Amino acid sequence: MNSADGDTMFIEVRVTVDHEVVDALCDIIIENFSPGLILEDEEDSSVTTIKFYHPGSDADEYLRRVSAFLSRLPAFQTARTAEIRSRTVSSVDWEQQYRDSIESIGIEPGIVVRPPWQEPIGSALYDIVVEPKMAFGTGRHETTRCCLKVIAERFQPGWRFLDLGCGSGILSILADKLSASFIKGIDYDPEAVDNCRENFQLNNVAAPFEILLGSIELCRFDPPYQFVCVNIIKETILEMLPTLKDLTADDGIVLLAGLLARDQAEVRASFSKVGLVELATVADNEWLTFVLKKESA
């Protein structure tokens, strides 16, 4: 719909929720309402605002439809904070708003994650370029930050690296910069696989690699990996723990991420049952990342 002066009118919808449900809601919004969205985070805040647009001018009616749909989702129902707002705007500059919302992120020790249109930071030890087509895997989320820190501190040159739930490929790219001998990235989302391949090209990944659509079954006949990274949901992680142990080389490391602090007792009991030993736990807000070791036989 056009306004009197000819500008196209858009409905802007803003959904504010806890960090822990952002990824699930982003997927739903992309699948059902908008092919693109913008994330707005405030420093030291526990919530994120997801912003997206729809052509039209009846903001109240569109808001009712979006609200009714999202309110039925388990992720939205369990959020401690959940708010949906809308307004009518004109002449949205999609590309500029998108670019303005994405900034370079610095992560200790010396990691910088940046979009392709921003210049490298000279002081960065590890410069990672990510085309941010996905809500997850740009370095903004707590679990991604924790994984990057652990990989930078513990990964050894020449190790084989397995990345389950590879998303944008950000973790694998860091493993390549640390001289991995082989990288295998797997994700069940075709768009994630495509984005991962694109980011591998942007970063000139040098190690031999495979990026595959699927799950852990695609590793069944692989030689052991010295570093296995799993950044997915709790239920899936717990189901695959015995297989993860089998895929890990003696004295190798298993990195488990995407786990909430409230589930730590259940998670610890599960990995101790299969013979994985906890080396460290990294916390970032309500998220925990477990660093585990497979002991020599």
Beta strands, then each sheet from edge to edge (+ up, - down):
strand 1: 9-18
strand 2: 38-41
strand 3: 47-55
strand 4: 82-90
strand 5: 105-107
strand 6: 111-114
strand 7: 126-129
strand 8: 160-164
strand 9: 182-187
strand 10: 209-213
strand 11: 225-231
strand 12: 248-260
strand 13: 276-284
strand 14: 287-294
sheet 1: 2+ 3- 1+ 4-
sheet 2: 5+ 6- 7-
sheet 3: 10+ 9+ 8+ 11+ 12+ 14- 13+
end
